[in-house]
Amino acid sequence: MRKPWNKGKKLTPEHKEAIADSLRGKAPWNKGKVGLMPIPWNKGKKLDKKIKAKISESMKGRKPWNKGKEWDEDTKSRIKAGVNKHYESIQRISRDE
């Protein structure tokens, strides 16, 4: 597959504004369209218990891709900061209610 000629190139603010102006006021291409994606053939179908057991048996013994993966201290600290920020926002929302 070929790489697009403009991949990774930055647009100038003037160019971004020109693109925004040209698109302003136009309706999105999919506005009002329904059912663009085909419905999967197996949507809503229930799996038989035998098939579920077979799938379960075939998945046993597989090791998750991230099992035993080690993170450096910088990554750990960024994850902790994000989790703490999330919990603080939840507490702030529950206090305000």
GUFI-995416 format. One line per field, with one value per residue: residue number from 1; residue in three letters; x, y, z of N, C-alpha, C, O, CB in turn. Coordinates in steps of 0.1 Angstrom, whole numbers. Last residue first. Glycine has a CB too. Layout:
// GUFI-995416
fiza: c(NUM:...) $
nuza: c(Ala:...) $
n_X: c(X:...) $
n_Y: c(Y:...) $
n_Z: c(Z:...) $
ca_X: c(X:...) $
ca_Y: c(Y:...) $
ca_Z: c(Z:...) $
c_X: c(X:...) $
c_Y: c(Y:...) $
c_Z: c(Z:...) $
o_X: c(X:...) $
o_Y: c(Y:...) $
o_Z: c(Z:...) $
cb_X: c(X:...) $
cb_Y: c(Y:...) $
cb_Z: c(Z:...) $
//
This chain:
// GUFI-995416
fiza: c(97:96:95:94:93:92:91:90:89:88:87:86:85:84:83:82:81:80:79:78:77:76:75:74:73:72:71:70:69:68:67:66:65:64:63:62:61:60:59:58:57:56:55:54:53:52:51:50:49:48:47:46:45:44:43:42:41:40:39:38:37:36:35:34:33:32:31:30:29:28:27:26:25:24:23:22:21:20:19:18:17:16:15:14:13:12:11:10:9:8:7:6:5:4:3:2:1) $
nuza: c(Glu:Asp:Arg:Ser:Ile:Arg:Gln:Ile:Ser:Glu:Tyr:His:Lys:Asn:Val:Gly:Ala:Lys:Ile:Arg:Ser:Lys:Thr:Asp:Glu:Asp:Trp:Glu:Lys:Gly:Lys:Asn:Trp:Pro:Lys:Arg:Gly:Lys:Met:Ser:Glu:Ser:Ile:Lys:Ala:Lys:Ile:Lys:Lys:Asp:Leu:Lys:Lys:Gly:Lys:Asn:Trp:Pro:Ile:Pro:Met:Leu:Gly:Val:Lys:Gly:Lys:Asn:Trp:Pro:Ala:Lys:Gly:Arg:Leu:Ser:Asp:Ala:Ile:Ala:Glu:Lys:His:Glu:Pro:Thr:Leu:Lys:Lys:Gly:Lys:Asn:Trp:Pro:Lys:Arg:Met) $
n_X: c(-232:-206:-195:-195:-175:-153:-150:-143:-119:-103:-102:-87:-63:-54:-50:-29:-9:-4:6:30:43:48:65:87:95:85:69:69:46:32:9:0:-13:-20:-17:-39:-52:-82:-95:-107:-127:-143:-152:-166:-186:-200:-209:-226:-245:-247:-253:-279:-280:-276:-259:-247:-244:-246:-258:-237:-239:-259:-285:-294:-287:-287:-255:-231:-217:-230:-237:-220:-211:-177:-158:-144:-134:-116:-97:-88:-77:-56:-41:-33:-18:-6:-2:25:28:21:13:10:10:4:20:5:8) $
n_Y: c(170:176:151:138:154:148:120:121:135:117:96:108:114:88:79:96:90:63:66:81:62:41:55:59:33:9:-23:-56:-83:-104:-103:-93:-113:-142:-175:-202:-221:-221:-218:-242:-242:-222:-234:-255:-242:-230:-253:-263:-243:-221:-186:-168:-139:-112:-114:-128:-111:-76:-53:-29:6:24:30:62:97:121:128:121:144:173:204:235:254:251:244:267:273:251:257:282:274:258:278:293:275:249:214:192:158:132:127:135:113:82:51:22:-12) $
n_Z: c(437:443:450:426:413:429:425:398:399:413:395:375:388:393:367:359:378:371:345:351:367:348:330:347:354:329:331:318:314:323:298:274:260:281:269:269:284:265:241:236:256:246:222:233:247:226:214:233:235:206:206:191:171:169:139:119:97:104:81:66:71:66:78:66:64:76:66:55:49:66:49:52:70:62:44:39:64:68:49:59:83:74:61:83:98:77:84:81:70:74:40:14:-2:15:5:-9:0) $
ca_X: c(-246:-214:-197:-204:-189:-158:-153:-155:-131:-106:-109:-100:-71:-57:-60:-42:-14:-9:-6:19:39:40:52:80:90:95:68:73:53:47:13:7:-1:-23:-11:-33:-38:-75:-88:-96:-116:-137:-144:-155:-176:-193:-199:-215:-237:-251:-244:-273:-281:-288:-263:-249:-253:-238:-261:-245:-232:-248:-281:-296:-286:-300:-266:-239:-221:-221:-242:-223:-225:-187:-167:-150:-143:-128:-105:-94:-88:-67:-47:-41:-31:-4:-10:17:31:30:13:10:21:-1:19:14:0) $
ca_Y: c(166:187:161:133:153:162:125:114:141:130:94:102:125:97:72:96:104:67:59:87:75:39:50:70:41:17:-9:-47:-71:-103:-109:-83:-107:-129:-165:-191:-222:-224:-206:-239:-252:-220:-221:-258:-251:-222:-245:-271:-245:-233:-197:-173:-153:-116:-105:-135:-123:-89:-60:-41:-6:24:17:52:84:116:133:110:135:161:192:223:255:257:233:260:282:253:245:281:283:252:267:299:280:262:225:200:173:138:121:146:123:94:62:34:0) $
ca_Z: c(436:438:461:436:408:428:438:402:392:419:408:372:382:404:376:352:377:384:347:343:373:360:326:341:364:336:328:328:307:326:310:283:254:276:278:262:283:277:246:227:257:259:221:224:255:236:206:228:246:213:204:203:172:176:149:131:95:104:93:65:73:57:74:76:58:71:74:59:38:65:57:44:64:70:49:27:57:77:48:45:83:82:53:73:104:83:77:90:68:83:53:25:-4:9:16:-10:0) $
c_X: c(-254:-229:-206:-206:-199:-172:-159:-159:-144:-118:-112:-108:-85:-66:-64:-53:-28:-16:-12:6:29:35:43:66:82:88:79:73:56:54:28:11:6:-11:-15:-28:-31:-61:-80:-88:-104:-125:-136:-146:-164:-183:-192:-204:-224:-241:-249:-264:-274:-289:-276:-254:-256:-248:-253:-247:-241:-240:-270:-291:-287:-299:-279:-252:-231:-226:-232:-228:-229:-201:-179:-160:-151:-139:-118:-102:-96:-79:-58:-48:-40:-18:-7:10:21:33:24:10:22:10:14:10:9) $
c_Y: c(167:183:172:143:148:162:140:119:134:137:107:101:120:109:81:90:104:81:62:80:81:52:48:66:53:26:-2:-32:-61:-91:-109:-89:-98:-122:-151:-181:-211:-226:-209:-227:-248:-230:-219:-246:-253:-230:-235:-263:-254:-236:-209:-185:-158:-131:-111:-126:-130:-101:-73:-47:-18:11:17:39:73:102:128:115:124:152:181:212:244:259:239:249:275:262:246:269:283:261:260:288:286:266:238:211:181:152:127:140:133:104:75:44:12) $
c_Z: c(449:438:456:447:418:423:438:416:396:412:415:385:380:400:387:360:370:384:361:344:365:366:338:337:358:345:335:323:318:320:312:296:263:270:272:272:275:275:259:233:248:260:234:223:246:244:216:222:242:224:212:199:184:177:156:142:109:104:93:78:72:59:64:70:69:65:68:67:42:54:56:54:56:63:57:32:46:71:56:44:70:82:61:64:93:89:84:81:76:81:62:39:8:8:9:1:0) $
o_X: c(-266:-238:-214:-216:-209:-180:-168:-171:-154:-126:-123:-120:-95:-76:-76:-64:-37:-26:-25:-4:19:23:31:57:72:75:83:76:48:66:36:14:18:0:-13:-35:-19:-57:-72:-76:-93:-115:-125:-134:-153:-172:-180:-192:-214:-229:-254:-267:-263:-298:-286:-253:-266:-259:-255:-238:-252:-235:-271:-293:-282:-310:-281:-258:-238:-238:-226:-223:-241:-201:-189:-170:-163:-151:-128:-113:-108:-90:-68:-60:-52:-28:-6:16:9:41:36:7:32:19:19:-1:19) $
o_Y: c(163:192:177:143:154:170:143:121:141:143:109:106:128:113:82:95:111:83:65:86:88:53:51:74:58:28:-5:-30:-58:-90:-113:-82:-95:-124:-149:-178:-211:-232:-201:-225:-250:-226:-216:-247:-253:-224:-233:-265:-252:-232:-208:-193:-153:-136:-114:-130:-137:-100:-81:-47:-18:6:9:36:75:97:129:107:119:151:179:210:243:264:232:247:277:259:242:269:283:256:257:290:285:261:238:216:178:158:127:147:138:105:78:45:13) $
o_Z: c(449:438:465:454:419:427:445:418:396:418:421:385:382:406:390:360:374:390:361:344:370:370:337:339:364:345:347:311:327:321:303:305:261:275:260:282:275:265:263:229:252:265:234:223:251:247:215:224:248:223:223:190:188:184:149:154:110:109:84:87:77:49:54:58:80:62:56:73:34:52:45:65:52:52:59:25:44:71:52:38:69:81:55:60:94:84:97:71:76:89:58:48:10:17:-2:6:8) $
cb_X: c(-247:-209:-183:-198:-189:-148:-141:-153:-128:-94:-101:-99:-65:-45:-54:-40:-4:2:-3:24:52:48:53:89:101:103:54:88:43:53:8:-2:-6:-30:4:-43:-35:-81:-98:-101:-121:-147:-153:-160:-183:-204:-207:-220:-245:-250:-230:-285:-274:-300:-266:-236:-247:-230:-276:-239:-225:-239:-293:-311:-273:-306:-266:-232:-208:-220:-256:-211:-225:-182:-160:-139:-136:-124:-96:-83:-84:-62:-36:-32:-28:1:-25:26:30:43:14:-2:19:-13:32:12:-10) $
cb_Y: c(152:191:167:119:144:170:125:98:140:139:85:89:130:102:59:88:113:66:44:86:84:31:37:75:46:24:-3:-50:-64:-116:-124:-71:-98:-120:-166:-185:-235:-237:-196:-236:-266:-223:-209:-262:-264:-216:-236:-282:-252:-245:-193:-178:-160:-111:-91:-142:-133:-90:-62:-51:-6:36:10:51:82:126:149:100:129:154:188:218:268:271:223:253:294:259:233:282:297:250:257:308:290:272:222:207:176:130:106:155:130:100:64:40:0) $
cb_Z: c(430:425:464:441:395:419:447:403:376:418:417:365:369:411:381:339:370:395:347:328:375:371:317:329:374:325:332:332:297:322:311:285:242:287:279:252:276:284:249:213:253:270:218:210:259:246:196:219:257:202:208:213:159:170:144:135:86:117:96:55:87:59:68:80:50:62:73:68:32:79:52:36:56:75:57:18:52:91:53:35:86:97:50:64:115:73:76:101:52:82:53:23:-17:16:23:-23:12) $
//
